[in-house]
Amino acid sequence: MLTSATSSDTPIAHIAPIRRATHTSVPLVVIDVTVPGTSSAEGRRTLHAALGDDLRLYIVTVDRRRECMTFRVEVTSHTLDDVIGLLIGALDRATLGHAQAGTLRRPRHRAMT
């Protein structure tokens, strides 16, 4: 004997929705850099020239006795090896301190159509 199958009797395969990546991961490097001098202007200019615009700088300490200052530098879009190489090439008498490498999630830019 034949029986009819109704929609409630037939299992429906659930298809997972296609998820598009809304974020992209970019490298993030955080490094402490000590440079000679007690004015931040020259150090900022040199660091921006060496590392580009994807850069955030914070002054950590100003040591007037030793005449030096320490910046905390946060750089995106470069690896740790790249950042160290760029700093060594741009700064004559800098001391590189603690460094961390990681990733940062950024929103993906959608093309306008």
C-alpha positions in Angstrom: 0.0 0.0 0.0 1.3 3.5 -0.9 1.1 6.3 1.5 1.7 9.9 0.7 4.5 11.8 2.4 3.5 15.2 3.8 5.9 18.0 4.4 5.8 17.4 8.2 7.0 13.8 7.6 9.9 14.6 5.4 13.0 16.0 7.1 14.2 19.2 5.5 18.0 19.7 5.2 18.9 23.0 6.9 21.4 24.9 4.8 23.6 27.2 6.8 23.5 30.8 5.5 26.6 31.9 3.6 28.5 34.3 5.9 30.7 36.8 4.3 33.7 38.0 6.3 32.8 41.5 7.6 36.3 42.0 9.1 39.8 41.4 8.1 42.8 40.8 10.3 45.9 43.0 10.0 49.2 42.7 11.9 49.6 44.9 15.0 53.0 45.6 16.6 53.5 47.4 19.9 57.0 48.4 20.8 58.8 50.8 23.2 61.4 53.0 21.6 63.8 55.2 23.6 65.3 58.1 21.6 67.7 60.9 22.6 66.3 64.3 23.4 63.6 65.8 25.6 61.4 67.3 22.9 59.0 64.9 21.2 58.6 66.8 17.9 61.8 65.4 16.3 61.2 61.9 17.5 57.6 61.9 16.3 58.6 63.2 12.8 61.3 60.5 12.5 59.0 57.7 13.6 56.2 58.8 11.3 58.7 59.1 8.4 60.0 55.6 9.1 56.7 53.8 9.8 54.1 55.6 7.8 50.6 56.7 8.7 49.3 53.5 10.3 51.0 54.6 13.5 49.9 55.7 17.0 52.5 57.2 19.3 52.3 57.7 23.1 55.0 59.3 25.3 55.7 57.0 28.1 58.6 58.8 29.9 60.7 61.9 29.6 64.1 61.5 31.4 65.6 64.9 31.6 68.6 63.6 33.6 69.6 61.2 30.8 68.1 63.5 28.1 66.0 60.8 26.5 62.3 59.9 26.0 60.5 56.7 25.5 57.6 56.3 23.1 55.1 53.5 23.0 54.6 52.9 19.3 51.6 51.0 17.9 51.9 50.1 14.2 49.4 48.3 12.0 50.0 46.7 8.5 53.6 45.8 9.3 55.1 42.6 10.9 57.4 42.8 13.9 60.4 42.1 11.7 59.5 44.9 9.3 59.0 47.4 12.2 62.4 46.5 13.7 64.1 46.8 10.4 62.5 50.2 9.6 63.4 51.5 13.1 67.0 50.4 12.9 67.4 52.0 9.5 65.8 55.3 10.5 67.0 55.9 14.1 70.8 56.2 14.8 70.8 56.1 18.6 67.5 54.5 19.7 67.0 51.7 22.1 64.3 49.2 21.3 62.4 47.9 24.3 59.6 45.5 24.9 57.8 44.4 21.7 54.6 42.5 21.1 53.1 41.3 17.9 49.5 40.3 17.3 46.5 41.0 15.0 43.8 43.6 14.9 40.3 43.1 13.4 39.2 45.9 11.0 35.9 46.2 9.2 36.2 45.1 5.6 35.5 47.9 3.1 32.8 47.1 0.7 33.0 48.2 -2.9 30.2 50.6 -3.9 28.1 49.4 -6.8 
